[in-house]
């Protein structure tokens, strides 16, 4: 390796090192919205690996801000890692949907979510499968809306929808909600606040926030005929 190449490699690695705290902060924020079984260090390592790759192929002439160029790709790598988890492939999407429905029904009469044991009894299902499906459901909630809308049997209907059309459907559905409920979706998806933080800002229970979130997803599915 000649001196020029070595110096270039050094500069690229310095660039990656400079943004390591930002990657760790991103991993931490994402981890706050995920179940305990997802490890912060795994998310951070995936993000760091992607950051180093991006630093080594970054062209300053094409992008004037490295972090502006890298941020979305690093976050995307973390989401890809979540999609690859065994927990998502093991959990039946049909069961995830059944659990979401059962939780809503249970909450109407008990004002709280059922335990895994209670859900297993309600659905006459193996408790380990119920646990995996609930973890999978929690992971899906941090995914882009398009991922979430494919949980269940709606993949075929979604495949027919153009991205712009989906955005219009989402806007239309949100317009039927009160301002506070629209704010919840805004804070969760666009400001990336946790349920706990939204609860503190709006003085509403985490359980109610989760309920509104799932209601919006269901209404969007119904609007596209899924």
Buried (B, 14 or more C-beta within 10 A) or exposed (E): EEEEEEEEEEEBEEBBEEBBEBBBEBBEBBBBBBBEEBEBEBBBBBBBBBBBBBBEEBEEEEEEEBBEBBBEEBBEBBBEBBEEBEBBEEBBBEBBBBBBEBBBEBBEEEEEBBEBEBBBEBBEBEEEBBBBBBBBBBBBBBBEBEBBBBBBEBEEBBEEBEEEEBEEBBEEBBEEBEEEBBBBBEBBBEEBBBBEBBBEEBEBEBBBBBBBBBBBBBBBBEBBEB
